Amino acid sequence: MSEPGTDPRKVLAYLSSWDAMQLLAEAAPDSQVQKLAAIARRHADQNPGNRDMRDLAQTMEVRMKHPLPAASEPVPKPPTGPAVPPVQTPDAPQSMPKHP
């Protein structure tokens, strides 16, 4: 679960399951379980329209002996992908290269 790139939905699903109840109840504040729970909570917070995800995150937190630290504000990510050049229309004036 703690491998880089693990889908946070998988972490959330496991930590909210019956199998993880004891693990959550015994997790120390700086444990790997707490770090995974924070990742799952952050993912749920980034998807506010998904009520199921929010409910699973709440279930997970209720079962924890030590509460998660307050979440920091999400850092907006710049858009990614290829740059798209402006569309040329036939009516738009075309610039001609200047000759020396």
C-alpha distance (Angstrom), angle and dihedral (degrees) to the residues before:
residue distance angle dihedral
M1 . . .
S2 3.78 . .
E3 3.79 95.0 .
P4 3.82 113.4 121.2
G5 3.78 111.3 -98.1
T6 3.81 95.9 26.8
D7 3.78 108.9 152.4
P8 3.83 106.9 -104.2
R9 3.82 89.2 -142.4
K10 3.80 88.2 62.9
V11 3.81 90.4 51.0
L12 3.81 91.2 48.3
A13 3.79 92.3 48.5
Y14 3.81 92.9 50.6
L15 3.81 97.1 43.5
S16 3.80 91.7 49.9
S17 3.82 92.2 49.9
W18 3.80 126.4 99.8
D19 3.81 88.8 -112.7
A20 3.80 91.5 65.7
M21 3.82 98.3 45.9
Q22 3.81 95.2 98.5
L23 3.80 91.7 42.0
L24 3.82 91.2 54.8
A25 3.79 93.2 44.8
E26 3.80 91.7 54.5
A27 3.82 99.4 39.2
A28 3.79 114.8 124.9
P29 3.83 117.6 -134.4
D30 3.83 95.5 -102.4
S31 3.80 97.5 34.1
Q32 3.79 127.2 126.2
V33 3.81 88.1 -109.7
Q34 3.81 90.1 58.4
K35 3.80 90.4 49.4
L36 3.80 91.3 50.6
A37 3.80 90.5 47.3
A38 3.81 89.7 52.3
I39 3.82 89.8 52.6
A40 3.80 90.7 49.8
R41 3.82 91.8 47.5
R42 3.81 91.9 48.9
H43 3.80 90.8 51.3
A44 3.81 91.1 50.0
D45 3.82 90.0 48.8
Q46 3.81 90.6 51.7
N47 3.81 89.4 56.6
P48 3.82 102.6 50.4
G49 3.80 92.6 161.5
N50 3.81 92.2 61.8
R51 3.81 104.2 86.7
D52 3.81 93.4 -179.9
M53 3.79 91.6 57.1
R54 3.80 91.2 47.3
D55 3.82 91.0 50.0
L56 3.82 91.9 49.8
A57 3.81 90.9 50.5
Q58 3.81 90.4 50.6
T59 3.82 90.8 48.9
M60 3.79 89.6 51.3
E61 3.82 92.9 49.7
V62 3.82 93.9 47.7
R63 3.80 89.3 57.0
M64 3.82 93.4 51.4
K65 3.79 119.7 101.5
H66 3.81 91.7 -154.6
P67 3.81 117.5 42.0
L68 3.76 121.0 -124.8
P69 3.81 116.7 -103.3
A70 3.79 115.6 -101.1
A71 3.78 111.8 -80.4
S72 3.76 117.4 -111.5
E73 3.77 121.0 -129.7
P74 3.80 111.8 -81.6
V75 3.77 114.8 -106.5
P76 3.81 110.5 -126.2
K77 3.77 113.4 -122.7
P78 3.80 120.9 -138.2
P79 3.79 115.7 -116.4
T80 3.77 115.3 -90.5
G81 3.74 132.9 -155.6
P82 3.78 137.3 74.3
A83 3.77 119.8 -34.1
V84 3.79 111.2 -110.2
P85 3.80 116.4 -143.9
P86 3.82 118.1 -134.6
V87 3.77 115.4 -87.9
Q88 3.80 114.2 -106.4
T89 3.77 115.0 -141.6
P90 3.81 122.6 -159.4
D91 3.83 91.0 -120.8
A92 3.80 94.9 52.1
P93 3.80 114.7 102.8
Q94 3.77 110.7 -106.2
S95 3.76 119.9 -141.2
M96 3.76 116.2 -131.9
P97 3.79 121.6 -142.8
K98 3.79 113.2 -103.5
H99 3.77 118.1 -119.6
P100 3.78 121.3 -148.6
